[in-house]
Amino acid sequence: MADKDGLKVAKNYDPETPFGNSGSFHVKGSNNLDWGMKKHLSNIFDPKSGKTVMFAFDHGYFMGSTAGLERLDLVIPKLLPAVDVLMGTRGAIRTCIPADSRKAIALRVSSGSSMINDDLSHEIVAVDMEDSIRMNADCIAVQTFIGADGQLSSIDNLSKCINAGLRYSIPVLGVVAVGKDMERTDRFFKLATRIVAEMGANIVKSYYCDNFEEVVAGCPVPIVVAGGKKLPEKDALTLAYNAISGGAAGLDMGRNIFQSEHSLEMAFAIRKIVHEGFTDKEAWEFYQDSIN
């Protein structure tokens, strides 16, 4: 075992230098994958922009009925034109998403305690690979707690899903969880995103932070940034712009879309930043013009 006391602090991230093993494929770190994996990843990441707009509505698996998602059958279908990927549970997707929507599916397969329990870090894999294939999932999403009490079981869940994903050519999205006792710093996210990627996850979902460019540079697979708590629309667009400018391969917005008073217009404004290179100011102007 390496002596951690003898390790030097990492500092040479060289964020201005492009990823070295990109080859001809547009998704970071995926050049050596098989055709099936690349096909799923191409469904998730637009081949032209190389980026993605995910819409997360998996909150109900631990929160139950969430403000803004009381009626999944009404909320989600109207947002389909503005997003690339639907991230949800199999129950929500099967019951509320039209099968002809042709949107990529990020299927939440991990589950655990409800919000009534203070510790959400002890999750299980609740959906097996056979059902993920039946759901035609383009990737499976696994919550990963680094530094929490449930870290070992969490990494075990991730490893089992990655092994199954490799067997059936289904990419794995490792979701970096930030618990109440975890720091939201670049030091933590450099650690967590790198661990998840080195375990074999094909995509990492994480949070924006200071020195985000170094977090991205140190992670050999795409990082998709979570929207987090509900922000005023203008602030959420600034978060989106900063994340994309910092090297994020996409955004996975939930509450900043479905809890917006003008959710479809907000989703389209985010799309402008991700795929068309809008600044946050331009996206804010687009949003205002759209709602007036």
C-alpha positions in Angstrom: 0.0 0.0 0.0 1.3 3.5 -0.9 2.4 5.6 2.0 0.0 8.6 1.8 2.3 10.7 4.0 4.9 10.6 1.3 2.6 11.9 -1.5 3.0 15.4 -2.8 0.1 17.8 -3.3 -1.1 17.6 -6.9 -0.7 20.9 -8.8 0.2 20.3 -12.5 -3.3 20.1 -13.9 -2.5 22.1 -17.1 -6.2 22.9 -17.8 -5.4 24.7 -21.0 -4.2 21.5 -22.7 -6.9 19.3 -24.3 -7.4 15.7 -23.3 -4.7 13.5 -24.8 -6.6 10.4 -25.9 -9.5 12.0 -27.6 -9.1 10.3 -31.0 -12.0 10.7 -33.4 -14.8 10.2 -30.9 -16.4 13.3 -29.4 -16.9 12.0 -25.8 -13.9 12.5 -23.4 -12.2 9.3 -22.3 -14.4 7.1 -24.6 -12.1 6.6 -27.6 -11.2 3.1 -26.7 -14.7 1.9 -25.9 -16.7 -0.6 -28.0 -19.4 0.4 -30.6 -22.3 -0.2 -28.2 -20.9 2.1 -25.5 -20.2 4.8 -28.0 -23.7 4.6 -29.5 -25.2 5.1 -26.1 -22.8 8.0 -25.3 -23.7 9.6 -28.7 -27.3 9.5 -27.6 -26.4 11.4 -24.5 -23.8 13.9 -25.8 -24.6 15.8 -29.0 -22.0 14.9 -31.7 -21.8 18.5 -32.9 -21.4 20.4 -29.6 -20.0 17.4 -27.6 -22.3 18.4 -24.7 -25.6 17.5 -23.1 -28.6 19.0 -21.3 -30.0 16.5 -18.8 -33.2 17.0 -16.9 -33.1 15.4 -13.5 -36.5 14.4 -11.9 -35.3 11.5 -9.8 -35.9 13.4 -6.5 -38.9 11.3 -5.6 -36.9 8.2 -4.9 -35.9 9.6 -1.5 -38.1 12.8 -1.2 -41.4 11.5 -2.3 -43.6 14.1 -3.9 -41.4 17.1 -4.6 -42.5 20.7 -5.1 -42.7 21.2 -8.8 -42.9 17.5 -9.5 -46.3 16.7 -8.0 -47.6 15.7 -11.4 -44.8 14.0 -13.4 -47.2 13.2 -16.1 -47.9 16.9 -16.8 -44.5 18.5 -16.0 -42.1 16.3 -17.9 -43.7 15.8 -21.3 -43.8 19.6 -21.9 -40.1 19.9 -21.3 -39.1 17.3 -23.8 -38.3 19.7 -26.7 -35.6 21.5 -24.6 -33.6 18.6 -23.1 -31.4 15.8 -24.4 -31.5 13.3 -21.6 -34.2 12.3 -19.0 -32.7 11.3 -15.7 -35.3 9.5 -13.6 -36.4 6.3 -11.9 -37.9 3.4 -13.7 -41.3 4.0 -12.1 -41.4 7.6 -13.2 -40.2 6.9 -16.7 -42.4 3.9 -17.3 -45.6 5.7 -16.1 -45.1 9.2 -17.2 -42.8 9.4 -20.3 -44.2 8.8 -23.8 -42.3 5.9 -25.3 -42.0 7.8 -28.6 -40.1 10.7 -27.0 -36.8 9.5 -28.5 -34.8 11.2 -25.6 -31.8 9.5 -24.1 -32.5 7.8 -20.7 -30.3 8.1 -17.6 -31.8 5.5 -15.4 -31.4 5.9 -11.6 -30.6 2.4 -10.3 -29.4 3.2 -6.8 -31.8 3.8 -3.9 -31.7 4.0 -0.1 -33.2 5.8 2.9 -35.8 8.4 2.6 -35.3 12.1 3.5 -36.7 11.2 7.0 -33.4 9.5 7.7 -30.5 11.9 8.2 -28.0 9.5 6.6 -28.6 8.8 2.9 -25.2 7.3 2.3 -26.2 3.6 2.7 -27.8 2.9 -0.6 -28.4 -0.3 -2.5 -28.6 -1.2 -6.2 -32.3 -1.4 -6.7 -32.5 -2.0 -10.4 -30.7 -4.9 -12.1 -29.1 -4.8 -15.5 -31.8 -6.8 -17.1 -34.4 -4.3 -16.4 -32.1 -1.4 -17.3 -31.8 -3.1 -20.8 -35.5 -3.5 -20.9 -35.8 0.2 -20.2 -33.4 0.9 -23.1 -31.3 2.9 -20.8 -28.4 4.9 -22.3 -26.7 5.0 -19.0 -27.4 3.9 -15.4 -26.9 6.4 -12.6 -25.4 5.4 -9.3 -25.1 7.6 -6.2 -21.5 7.6 -4.9 -20.6 8.8 -1.4 -17.0 9.6 -1.0 -15.9 10.4 2.6 -19.3 9.5 4.1 -20.1 6.7 6.5 -21.4 4.5 3.6 -18.4 5.0 1.3 -17.4 1.3 1.1 -20.9 0.0 0.2 -21.3 3.0 -2.1 -18.2 2.1 -4.1 -19.2 -1.6 -4.0 -22.5 -0.5 -5.7 -20.7 1.5 -8.3 -18.2 -1.3 -9.0 -20.9 -3.9 -9.5 -22.8 -1.5 -11.9 -19.7 -0.8 -13.9 -18.9 -4.5 -14.2 -22.4 -5.2 -15.5 -22.3 -2.1 -17.7 -19.1 -3.3 -19.4 -20.7 -6.7 -19.9 -23.7 -5.3 -21.7 -22.2 -2.1 -23.1 -24.3 0.3 -20.9 -22.4 3.4 -19.7 -22.4 4.2 -16.0 -23.0 7.7 -14.6 -21.3 8.1 -11.2 -23.2 10.7 -9.2 -20.9 12.4 -6.6 -22.9 12.9 -3.5 -22.2 15.8 -1.2 -23.5 15.1 2.3 -24.0 17.6 5.1 -20.5 16.9 6.5 -18.7 17.1 3.2 -16.8 20.2 2.0 -17.9 21.7 -1.4 -14.3 22.6 -2.4 -12.2 21.8 -5.4 -10.0 19.7 -3.1 -13.0 17.4 -2.4 -14.3 17.3 -5.9 -10.8 16.6 -7.4 -10.7 13.6 -5.0 -14.3 12.4 -5.6 -14.5 12.8 -9.4 -11.2 11.1 -9.9 -12.0 8.1 -7.7 -15.3 7.6 -9.5 -13.7 7.9 -12.9 -10.8 5.5 -12.0 -13.4 3.0 -10.8 -14.5 2.9 -14.4 -17.5 5.3 -14.6 -18.0 6.7 -18.1 -19.6 10.0 -16.9 -19.4 11.8 -13.6 -22.1 14.1 -12.2 -20.7 16.6 -9.8 -21.0 20.2 -8.7 -19.4 23.5 -9.8 -16.8 24.9 -7.5 -13.8 27.3 -7.4 -10.9 26.0 -9.6 -13.4 24.0 -11.6 -11.1 23.9 -14.6 -8.6 21.8 -12.6 -11.3 19.4 -11.5 -12.2 18.9 -15.1 -8.6 18.5 -16.2 -7.9 15.9 -13.6 -11.0 13.8 -14.5 -10.5 11.6 -17.6 -14.2 11.3 -18.4 -16.9 14.0 -18.9 -18.2 15.9 -15.9 -21.8 16.9 -16.0 -22.7 19.7 -13.5 -25.6 19.4 -11.2 -27.9 22.4 -10.7 -28.3 21.8 -7.0 -30.7 23.9 -5.0 -33.2 26.3 -6.6 -31.6 29.7 -7.5 -33.1 32.8 -9.1 -33.2 32.2 -12.8 -30.5 34.8 -13.6 -28.2 33.2 -11.0 -28.9 29.7 -12.4 -28.0 30.8 -15.9 -24.7 32.3 -14.5 -24.0 28.9 -12.8 -24.7 27.2 -16.1 -22.4 29.5 -18.1 -19.6 29.2 -15.5 -19.8 25.5 -15.6 -19.7 25.2 -19.4 -16.9 27.8 -19.6 -15.0 25.8 -17.0 -15.0 22.7 -19.1 -18.2 20.9 -18.1 -19.6 18.5 -20.7 -23.1 19.4 -19.8 -25.6 20.3 -17.2 -28.1 18.1 -15.2 -30.6 20.6 -14.0 -33.6 19.7 -11.9 -35.1 22.2 -9.5 -33.7 25.1 -11.4 -36.0 24.0 -14.3 -39.0 22.4 -12.8 -39.4 24.8 -9.9 -39.1 27.8 -12.3 -42.3 29.7 -13.0 -41.4 29.4 -16.7 -39.9 26.0 -16.8 -39.8 25.4 -20.5 -38.4 28.8 -21.3 -35.7 28.2 -18.6 -34.8 24.9 -20.1 -34.4 26.5 -23.5 -32.2 29.2 -22.1 -29.9 26.6 -20.5 -29.9 24.8 -23.9 -28.6 28.0 -25.5 -25.7 28.1 -23.2 -24.8 24.4 -23.5 -25.2 23.9 -27.3 -25.0 27.4 -28.8 -22.3 29.1 -26.8 -24.6 31.8 -25.3 -23.2 33.8 -22.4 -25.2 34.0 -19.2 -26.2 37.6 -20.2 -27.4 36.5 -23.6 -29.3 33.5 -22.1 -30.9 35.8 -19.6 -32.0 38.2 -22.3 -33.4 35.2 -24.3 -35.3 34.0 -21.2 -36.8 37.4 -20.6 -37.8 37.8 -24.3 -39.4 34.3 -24.2 -41.6 35.0 -21.2 -42.7 38.4 -22.3 
